[in-house]
């Protein structure tokens, strides 16, 4: 199995978690529990896979890096080194990571805050709080995440400070290494727009 296909398969738990949280196909308790289990265990196999290929895969496109330039990154778990396949991809990669490093509090509060608010509301709804529905919890998650990832997706690759790529990042990069940072950026752009529209619609109909 080639690295691209293996990386894609290892990335699949990420959309599965979002599907479990937003659709709750197994019911609220089982869906939330399984989603949290996937979140807690994903790094145990995804990170070793990504780190083992950091020297040969481009962190921007996910392709073969060859003898491309190295990037030294300060992740939450410590210093790591990753590669780009050439200067063409090194530029947007450095800008994207630099933008994230300089706005690490915004990204951490936006995503973790939205997730914490979602879990609190979802558990309240599952416990029978009459005034709270699962749709309200999902709308809160979608709204908070969308407002966070849309600026990142649209602004970071073009306007980030490449020289800041070595500053401490708010997130580990092994998830984006699975399919390439460029693909993650496009997912943020497209899914962010979809989630923002869905959240606004849910909230508008809820309080109409």
Secondary structure in CASP SS format (residue, H / E / C, confidence):
PFRMAT SS
TARGET T0000
AUTHOR 0000-0000-0000
METHOD secondary structure of the structure
MODEL  1
X C 1.00
X C 1.00
X H 1.00
X H 1.00
X H 1.00
X H 1.00
X H 1.00
X H 1.00
X H 1.00
X H 1.00
X H 1.00
X H 1.00
X H 1.00
X H 1.00
X H 1.00
X H 1.00
X H 1.00
X H 1.00
X H 1.00
X H 1.00
X H 1.00
X H 1.00
X H 1.00
X C 1.00
X C 1.00
X C 1.00
X C 1.00
X H 1.00
X H 1.00
X H 1.00
X H 1.00
X H 1.00
X H 1.00
X H 1.00
X H 1.00
X H 1.00
X H 1.00
X H 1.00
X H 1.00
X H 1.00
X H 1.00
X H 1.00
X H 1.00
X H 1.00
X H 1.00
X H 1.00
X H 1.00
X H 1.00
X H 1.00
X H 1.00
X H 1.00
X H 1.00
X C 1.00
X C 1.00
X C 1.00
X C 1.00
X E 1.00
X E 1.00
X C 1.00
X C 1.00
X C 1.00
X C 1.00
X C 1.00
X E 1.00
X C 1.00
X C 1.00
X C 1.00
X C 1.00
X C 1.00
X E 1.00
X E 1.00
X E 1.00
X E 1.00
X E 1.00
X E 1.00
X C 1.00
X C 1.00
X E 1.00
X E 1.00
X E 1.00
X E 1.00
X E 1.00
X E 1.00
X C 1.00
X C 1.00
X C 1.00
X H 1.00
X H 1.00
X H 1.00
X H 1.00
X H 1.00
X H 1.00
X H 1.00
X H 1.00
X H 1.00
X H 1.00
X H 1.00
X H 1.00
X H 1.00
X H 1.00
X H 1.00
X H 1.00
X C 1.00
X H 1.00
X H 1.00
X H 1.00
X H 1.00
X H 1.00
X H 1.00
X H 1.00
X H 1.00
X H 1.00
X H 1.00
X H 1.00
X H 1.00
X H 1.00
X H 1.00
X H 1.00
X H 1.00
X H 1.00
X H 1.00
X H 1.00
X H 1.00
X H 1.00
X H 1.00
X H 1.00
X C 1.00
X C 1.00
X C 1.00
X C 1.00
X C 1.00
X C 1.00
X C 1.00
X H 1.00
X H 1.00
X H 1.00
X H 1.00
X H 1.00
X H 1.00
X H 1.00
X H 1.00
X H 1.00
X H 1.00
X H 1.00
X H 1.00
X H 1.00
X H 1.00
X H 1.00
X H 1.00
X H 1.00
X H 1.00
X H 1.00
X H 1.00
X H 1.00
X H 1.00
X H 1.00
X H 1.00
X H 1.00
X H 1.00
X C 1.00
X C 1.00
X H 1.00
X H 1.00
X H 1.00
X C 1.00
X C 1.00
X C 1.00
X E 1.00
X C 1.00
X C 1.00
X C 1.00
X C 1.00
X C 1.00
X H 1.00
X H 1.00
X H 1.00
X H 1.00
X H 1.00
X H 1.00
X C 1.00
X H 1.00
X H 1.00
X H 1.00
X H 1.00
X H 1.00
X H 1.00
X H 1.00
X H 1.00
X H 1.00
X H 1.00
X H 1.00
X H 1.00
X H 1.00
X H 1.00
X H 1.00
X H 1.00
X H 1.00
X H 1.00
X H 1.00
X H 1.00
X H 1.00
X H 1.00
X H 1.00
X H 1.00
X H 1.00
X H 1.00
X C 1.00
X C 1.00
END
